[in-house]
Amino acid sequence: MVNPNFGTFNRAGTVADQASFDVGLRAHMVRVYNYMASGLALSGIVAFGLFSSAELASLFFQVQAGRVVGMNMLGWIAIFAPLGLLLLVSFRAAQMSVGAIQAVYWAVTALMGVSLSLLLFRYTGASVARTFFVTAAAFGALSLYGYTTKRDLTAMGKFLFMGVIGLVLAGLVNMIWPSGTMSFIISAAGVLIFSGLIAYDTQKIKEQYSEAWGTDMVEKVAIFGALSLYLDFVNLFQFLMSFLGQSRD
């Protein structure tokens, strides 16, 4: 793994090269965060649009008295489509153009807005806003740690990846045999796992930039980095809602 400090990047043979790399890295991180923030904004617009319009919501959900009581076919498609798009881009990334990858990114973030709209139907607007700002503050601190730490987080990343697989399996089991205790454990584990992933993915983005520096892959790397952080943020937000969300009931 590339040294997280990046002060000894082997392609930066001169002080001028190192300075150029550092400037490029900062610009790259700004680009990543801008992509991520724009994706979150798009998801928020879609979620609020569905929550605000009964006609639009009825395309995806079965809504009665302002509550979602079931899913329509289009709703299930919208919820699972991001997974299909992520699998597509993961296998076809090398063959896809920057424009195609951007289109997938915006499609994923827009579709995620459908899932996130369910939180608006379930929880009060004040608690959603409060949890969003808590998530944003936590994200900022964790991403800053990942950017500045000299510790190699690779080993932690492997552990966290196994944790995500465990969350998925536990979630499937909990869907079949619902348990309040299991739901609490899953949510607590989710908060810890995605908190760690924010730091890990931030450091990984720096590493990926060092490998792509000076090539035409930089823009693709920025989009993939933004997608990773976007998913970390959204998942952390959803798990925190389990603790901080105030039900409308």
Backbone hydrogen bonds, N-H to C=O, Kabsch-Sander energy under -0.5 kcal/mol:
donor,donor_aa,acceptor,acceptor_aa,energy
6,F,3,N,-1.6
9,F,6,F,-0.8
12,A,9,F,-1.7
13,G,11,R,-1.7
18,Q,14,T,-2.5
19,A,15,V,-2.5
20,S,16,A,-2.4
21,F,17,D,-2.5
22,D,18,Q,-2.6
23,V,19,A,-2.3
24,G,20,S,-2.3
25,L,21,F,-2.6
26,R,22,D,-2.2
27,A,23,V,-2.2
28,H,24,G,-2.3
29,M,25,L,-2.5
30,V,26,R,-2.1
31,R,27,A,-2.1
32,V,28,H,-2.4
33,Y,29,M,-2.7
34,N,30,V,-2.3
35,Y,31,R,-2.4
36,M,32,V,-2.5
37,A,33,Y,-2.9
38,S,34,N,-2.4
39,G,35,Y,-2.3
40,L,36,M,-2.4
41,A,37,A,-2.3
42,L,38,S,-2.4
43,S,39,G,-2.4
44,G,40,L,-2.5
45,I,41,A,-2.3
46,V,42,L,-2.3
47,A,43,S,-2.7
48,F,44,G,-2.7
49,G,45,I,-2.4
50,L,46,V,-2.2
51,F,47,A,-2.2
52,S,48,F,-2.3
53,S,49,G,-1.3
54,A,52,S,-0.6
57,A,53,S,-2.6
58,S,54,A,-2.0
59,L,56,L,-1.4
60,F,56,L,-0.6
60,F,57,A,-1.3
61,F,57,A,-3.3
62,Q,70,G,-2.8
63,V,61,F,-0.8
64,Q,67,R,-2.9
67,R,64,Q,-1.6
69,V,62,Q,-3.5
69,V,67,R,-0.6
70,G,62,Q,-1.0
72,N,60,F,-2.7
76,W,72,N,-2.0
77,I,73,M,-2.2
78,A,74,L,-2.4
79,I,75,G,-1.9
80,F,76,W,-2.1
81,A,77,I,-2.1
83,L,80,F,-0.5
84,G,80,F,-1.3
85,L,81,A,-2.4
86,L,82,P,-2.5
87,L,83,L,-2.2
88,L,84,G,-2.2
89,V,85,L,-2.5
90,S,86,L,-1.9
91,F,87,L,-1.6
92,R,88,L,-1.9
93,A,89,V,-0.9
95,Q,92,R,-0.8
96,M,92,R,-1.4
101,I,97,S,-2.2
102,Q,98,V,-2.5
103,A,99,G,-2.1
104,V,100,A,-2.1
105,Y,101,I,-2.3
106,W,102,Q,-2.6
107,A,103,A,-2.1
108,V,104,V,-2.7
109,T,105,Y,-2.4
110,A,106,W,-2.0
111,L,107,A,-2.5
112,M,108,V,-2.4
113,G,109,T,-0.8
113,G,110,A,-0.6
114,V,110,A,-0.6
114,V,111,L,-1.2
115,S,111,L,-1.0
116,L,112,M,-2.5
117,S,113,G,-1.6
118,L,114,V,-0.6
118,L,115,S,-1.2
119,L,116,L,-1.2
120,L,116,L,-0.8
121,F,117,S,-1.5
122,R,118,L,-1.6
123,Y,119,L,-3.1
124,T,246,Q,-2.8
128,V,124,T,-2.0
129,A,125,G,-2.5
130,R,126,A,-2.5
131,T,127,S,-2.3
132,F,128,V,-2.2
133,F,129,A,-2.1
134,V,130,R,-2.0
135,T,131,T,-2.7
136,A,132,F,-2.6
137,A,133,F,-2.3
138,A,134,V,-2.4
139,F,135,T,-3.0
140,G,136,A,-2.5
141,A,137,A,-2.0
142,L,138,A,-2.6
143,S,139,F,-2.9
144,L,140,G,-2.0
145,Y,141,A,-1.9
146,G,142,L,-2.3
147,Y,143,S,-2.0
148,T,144,L,-2.1
149,T,145,Y,-2.7
153,L,151,R,-0.6
157,G,153,L,-2.2
158,K,154,T,-1.7
159,F,155,A,-1.7
160,L,156,M,-2.6
161,F,157,G,-2.3
162,M,158,K,-1.8
163,G,159,F,-1.7
164,V,160,L,-2.1
165,I,161,F,-1.9
166,G,162,M,-2.1
167,L,163,G,-2.2
168,V,164,V,-2.3
169,L,165,I,-2.3
170,A,166,G,-2.7
171,G,167,L,-2.6
172,L,168,V,-2.1
173,V,169,L,-2.2
174,N,170,A,-2.4
175,M,171,G,-1.5
176,I,172,L,-1.4
177,W,173,V,-3.0
183,S,179,S,-2.4
184,F,180,G,-2.1
185,I,181,T,-2.2
186,I,182,M,-2.7
187,S,183,S,-2.4
188,A,184,F,-2.5
189,A,185,I,-2.7
190,G,186,I,-2.5
191,V,187,S,-2.1
192,L,188,A,-1.9
193,I,189,A,-2.9
194,F,190,G,-2.5
195,S,191,V,-1.5
196,G,192,L,-2.0
197,L,193,I,-2.0
198,I,194,F,-1.4
199,A,195,S,-1.2
200,Y,196,G,-2.4
201,D,197,L,-3.3
202,T,198,I,-1.8
203,Q,199,A,-2.0
204,K,200,Y,-2.3
205,I,201,D,-2.2
206,K,202,T,-1.5
207,E,203,Q,-1.9
208,Q,204,K,-2.8
209,Y,205,I,-2.1
210,S,206,K,-1.9
211,E,207,E,-1.4
212,A,208,Q,-1.8
213,W,209,Y,-1.7
215,T,212,A,-2.2
218,V,215,T,-0.9
221,V,217,M,-2.6
222,A,218,V,-2.1
223,I,219,E,-1.9
224,F,220,K,-2.6
225,G,221,V,-2.4
226,A,222,A,-2.4
227,L,223,I,-2.3
228,S,224,F,-2.2
229,L,225,G,-2.2
230,Y,226,A,-2.7
231,L,227,L,-2.4
232,D,228,S,-2.1
233,F,229,L,-2.6
234,V,230,Y,-2.7
235,N,231,L,-2.4
236,L,232,D,-2.3
237,F,233,F,-2.7
238,Q,234,V,-2.5
239,F,235,N,-2.3
240,L,236,L,-2.4
241,M,237,F,-1.8
242,S,238,Q,-0.7
242,S,239,F,-0.7
243,F,240,L,-1.4
244,L,240,L,-2.9
245,G,241,M,-2.1
247,S,245,G,-0.6
248,R,122,R,-2.2
